Amino acid sequence: MPSHTLKAFTSELNALTSDVLRMGGMAEAMITDMATAFARGDSELARSVIQRDADVNALETRLEREITRLLALRQPVAQDLRGIIAALKVSNDLERIGDLAKNVCKRLIAMGVEHGATGQKSVERMSRAVRMQLNTVLDAYATQSAQEAINVWQHDEEIDEHYNSMFREVLTYMMEDPRKISQGAHLLFIAKNLERIGDHCTNIAEVVHFFVTGEDMPMARPKLPDLE
């Protein structure tokens, strides 16, 4: 490949990575504001998160078009090909993370005046954990660190433990006071959405590891039994 073409291709790959990381920053901000909206019972902030999901979706669409163009025009091989496919897969997981943050905010709005202290600490803990997972896996993607990707992948079990703990807490609360079943149902959906965000972070970790090494993760994926 001529030197000027190689430089142009390298610039395009760097721009692709930057766009994926920008998309990741948008998703991370949505999680942060989602948690704040829940803690404060702030429906306006929740609506802001819901509206921002469209921006994440639009960026994913633009990335898909650019990836299609690069595959057709540059016909990449080896790590360059893995990098482009990684960008496609990571952007897809980030789009789903945005959807899940949006869904949590929809639940918060639906709870309305029923929003209260029940489950608040658990939601805060889970939100903090998944936000940290996302931040770490985005760093792994930016620095092409296979080891950091493995660290995220191995910590998925902690997110599952948070979910199982919250599931039991809310179920007990609903059994003790049947008048709160509606609120409890919303909380259970919120917990599941947060758990799924953790799963998508783990997916990204697997993609990053393959992108960097060309190999799958070296061990079985950690997973606790699902309570559902």
LINWOJO-V881344 format. One record per residue. RES is the residue in one small letter. PSI is psi in radians with two decimals (none if undefined). D_LAST is the distance of its C-alpha to the last C-alpha in whole Angstrom. Layout:
BEGIN
res=RES psi=PSI d_last=D_LAST
res=RES psi=PSI d_last=D_LAST
END
This chain:
BEGIN
res=m psi=2.22 d_last=53
res=p psi=2.66 d_last=56
res=s psi=-0.69 d_last=56
res=h psi=-0.61 d_last=56
res=t psi=-0.71 d_last=53
res=l psi=-0.74 d_last=51
res=k psi=-0.72 d_last=51
res=a psi=-0.73 d_last=50
res=f psi=-0.75 d_last=47
res=t psi=-0.73 d_last=46
res=s psi=-0.70 d_last=46
res=e psi=-0.70 d_last=44
res=l psi=-0.71 d_last=41
res=n psi=-0.69 d_last=42
res=a psi=-0.66 d_last=41
res=l psi=-0.80 d_last=38
res=t psi=-0.74 d_last=37
res=s psi=-0.71 d_last=38
res=d psi=-0.69 d_last=36
res=v psi=-0.75 d_last=33
res=l psi=-0.61 d_last=33
res=r psi=-0.72 d_last=34
res=m psi=-0.71 d_last=31
res=g psi=-0.70 d_last=29
res=g psi=-0.65 d_last=31
res=m psi=-0.75 d_last=30
res=a psi=-0.70 d_last=27
res=e psi=-0.72 d_last=27
res=a psi=-0.63 d_last=29
res=m psi=-0.72 d_last=27
res=i psi=-0.76 d_last=24
res=t psi=-0.84 d_last=27
res=d psi=-0.56 d_last=28
res=m psi=-0.81 d_last=24
res=a psi=-0.71 d_last=24
res=t psi=-0.73 d_last=27
res=a psi=-0.70 d_last=27
res=f psi=-0.79 d_last=24
res=a psi=-0.62 d_last=26
res=r psi=-0.17 d_last=29
res=g psi=0.66 d_last=27
res=d psi=1.70 d_last=29
res=s psi=-0.52 d_last=29
res=e psi=-0.74 d_last=32
res=l psi=-0.66 d_last=30
res=a psi=-0.74 d_last=27
res=r psi=-0.61 d_last=29
res=s psi=-0.73 d_last=31
res=v psi=-0.77 d_last=28
res=i psi=-0.75 d_last=27
res=q psi=-0.61 d_last=30
res=r psi=-0.30 d_last=30
res=d psi=-0.55 d_last=28
res=a psi=-0.60 d_last=30
res=d psi=-0.69 d_last=32
res=v psi=-0.77 d_last=30
res=n psi=-0.71 d_last=29
res=a psi=-0.67 d_last=33
res=l psi=-0.66 d_last=34
res=e psi=-0.74 d_last=31
res=t psi=-0.74 d_last=33
res=r psi=-0.70 d_last=36
res=l psi=-0.73 d_last=35
res=e psi=-0.71 d_last=34
res=r psi=-0.74 d_last=38
res=e psi=-0.69 d_last=39
res=i psi=-0.73 d_last=37
res=t psi=-0.73 d_last=39
res=r psi=-0.78 d_last=42
res=l psi=-0.71 d_last=42
res=l psi=-0.71 d_last=41
res=a psi=-0.69 d_last=44
res=l psi=-0.75 d_last=46
res=r psi=-0.37 d_last=46
res=q psi=1.06 d_last=44
res=p psi=2.76 d_last=43
res=v psi=2.97 d_last=42
res=a psi=-2.32 d_last=41
res=q psi=-0.55 d_last=39
res=d psi=-0.75 d_last=40
res=l psi=-0.76 d_last=38
res=r psi=-0.66 d_last=35
res=g psi=-0.70 d_last=36
res=i psi=-0.76 d_last=36
res=i psi=-0.65 d_last=33
res=a psi=-0.75 d_last=31
res=a psi=-0.71 d_last=32
res=l psi=-0.83 d_last=31
res=k psi=-0.74 d_last=27
res=v psi=-0.74 d_last=27
res=s psi=-0.61 d_last=28
res=n psi=-0.74 d_last=25
res=d psi=-0.67 d_last=23
res=l psi=-0.65 d_last=25
res=e psi=-0.69 d_last=25
res=r psi=-0.64 d_last=21
res=i psi=-0.74 d_last=21
res=g psi=-0.73 d_last=23
res=d psi=-0.73 d_last=21
res=l psi=-0.68 d_last=18
res=a psi=-0.69 d_last=21
res=k psi=-0.74 d_last=22
res=n psi=-0.69 d_last=19
res=v psi=-0.75 d_last=19
res=c psi=-0.60 d_last=22
res=k psi=-0.70 d_last=22
res=r psi=-0.72 d_last=19
res=l psi=-0.78 d_last=22
res=i psi=-0.70 d_last=25
res=a psi=-0.57 d_last=23
res=m psi=-0.59 d_last=22
res=g psi=-2.21 d_last=26
res=v psi=-0.24 d_last=28
res=e psi=-0.18 d_last=24
res=h psi=2.27 d_last=24
res=g psi=-2.81 d_last=24
res=a psi=-0.38 d_last=24
res=t psi=2.19 d_last=21
res=g psi=-0.08 d_last=18
res=q psi=-0.83 d_last=21
res=k psi=-0.68 d_last=22
res=s psi=-0.74 d_last=18
res=v psi=-0.72 d_last=18
res=e psi=-0.76 d_last=22
res=r psi=-0.80 d_last=21
res=m psi=-0.73 d_last=18
res=s psi=-0.75 d_last=20
res=r psi=-0.70 d_last=23
res=a psi=-0.80 d_last=21
res=v psi=-0.58 d_last=20
res=r psi=-0.71 d_last=24
res=m psi=-0.71 d_last=25
res=q psi=-0.78 d_last=23
res=l psi=-0.77 d_last=24
res=n psi=-0.76 d_last=28
res=t psi=-0.72 d_last=28
res=v psi=-0.52 d_last=27
res=l psi=-0.65 d_last=30
res=d psi=-0.71 d_last=32
res=a psi=-0.70 d_last=31
res=y psi=-0.76 d_last=32
res=a psi=-0.67 d_last=35
res=t psi=-0.03 d_last=37
res=q psi=0.89 d_last=35
res=s psi=1.88 d_last=34
res=a psi=-0.63 d_last=32
res=q psi=-0.73 d_last=32
res=e psi=-0.63 d_last=30
res=a psi=-0.74 d_last=28
res=i psi=-0.70 d_last=27
res=n psi=-0.76 d_last=27
res=v psi=-0.80 d_last=24
res=w psi=-0.71 d_last=22
res=q psi=-0.42 d_last=22
res=h psi=0.04 d_last=21
res=d psi=-0.54 d_last=18
res=e psi=-0.55 d_last=16
res=e psi=-0.66 d_last=17
res=i psi=-0.72 d_last=15
res=d psi=-0.65 d_last=12
res=e psi=-0.71 d_last=14
res=h psi=-0.78 d_last=14
res=y psi=-0.83 d_last=11
res=n psi=-0.69 d_last=10
res=s psi=-0.77 d_last=13
res=m psi=-0.67 d_last=13
res=f psi=-0.84 d_last=9
res=r psi=-0.72 d_last=11
res=e psi=-0.86 d_last=14
res=v psi=-0.66 d_last=13
res=l psi=-0.74 d_last=12
res=t psi=-0.73 d_last=15
res=y psi=-0.74 d_last=17
res=m psi=-0.66 d_last=16
res=m psi=-0.60 d_last=17
res=e psi=-0.51 d_last=20
res=d psi=1.56 d_last=21
res=p psi=-0.35 d_last=20
res=r psi=-0.30 d_last=22
res=k psi=0.29 d_last=20
res=i psi=-0.70 d_last=17
res=s psi=-0.82 d_last=18
res=q psi=-0.73 d_last=18
res=g psi=-0.67 d_last=15
res=a psi=-0.75 d_last=13
res=h psi=-0.75 d_last=15
res=l psi=-0.64 d_last=14
res=l psi=-0.70 d_last=11
res=f psi=-0.67 d_last=11
res=i psi=-0.81 d_last=14
res=a psi=-0.73 d_last=12
res=k psi=-0.69 d_last=10
res=n psi=-0.69 d_last=13
res=l psi=-0.70 d_last=15
res=e psi=-0.66 d_last=12
res=r psi=-0.56 d_last=13
res=i psi=-0.75 d_last=17
res=g psi=-0.71 d_last=17
res=d psi=-0.71 d_last=16
res=h psi=-0.60 d_last=19
res=c psi=-0.69 d_last=21
res=t psi=-0.69 d_last=20
res=n psi=-0.79 d_last=21
res=i psi=-0.71 d_last=24
res=a psi=-0.73 d_last=25
res=e psi=-0.69 d_last=25
res=v psi=-0.78 d_last=27
res=v psi=-0.76 d_last=30
res=h psi=-0.76 d_last=30
res=f psi=-0.69 d_last=31
res=f psi=-0.79 d_last=33
res=v psi=-0.74 d_last=35
res=t psi=-0.37 d_last=35
res=g psi=0.20 d_last=35
res=e psi=2.70 d_last=32
res=d psi=2.91 d_last=29
res=m psi=2.50 d_last=27
res=p psi=0.12 d_last=28
res=m psi=2.96 d_last=25
res=a psi=2.51 d_last=22
res=r psi=2.25 d_last=19
res=p psi=2.40 d_last=17
res=k psi=2.24 d_last=14
res=l psi=2.75 d_last=12
res=p psi=2.36 d_last=9
res=d psi=2.42 d_last=5
res=l psi=-0.23 d_last=4
res=e psi=none d_last=0
END
